[in-house]
Amino acid sequence: MLQSSDEYIARAPRDVRPRRARTPERLVSYVSIDVTVPGNSSSAARRALHAALGDDLRLYVVTMDKLRDCVTFRIEVTSRPLDEVIAALTRTLSQATLGHAVTTKIRGPAIRGPYRG
């Protein structure tokens, strides 16, 4: 007697790995701005920038212009909008020149509230 061909078709195994639930992410502000300050040394300006903008600051020296006696930094700040960054810079560094600024949103870790069991 003939059997149907359906009985001989191999079935693909199901994916039995447990699926991990995605943790929710939040969007945080990311600001990149060029700042030029007078002086030959970057150390004083670096300390002032860290004091003004806190721990979420990444700071790079772009140029040290000895002819014009100035240092240009590129700073990157997360978790603050552009207007707060500009306000902090103008309060702290009164003789700074602010250059090109870029702002966007990036994914940050989710904020977890206190456990209320």
Sequence and secondary structure as in RCSB ss.txt:
>XXXX:A:sequence
MLQSSDEYIARAPRDVRPRRARTPERLVSYVSIDVTVPGNSSSAARRALHAALGDDLRLYVVTMDKLRDCVTFRI
EVTSRPLDEVIAALTRTLSQATLGHAVTTKIRGPAIRGPYRG
>XXXX:A:secstr
    GGGG        S        EEEEEEEEEEEEESS SHHHHHHHHHHH TTEEEEEEEEETTTTEEEEEE
EEESS HHHHHHHHHHH TT EEEEEEEEEEEE         
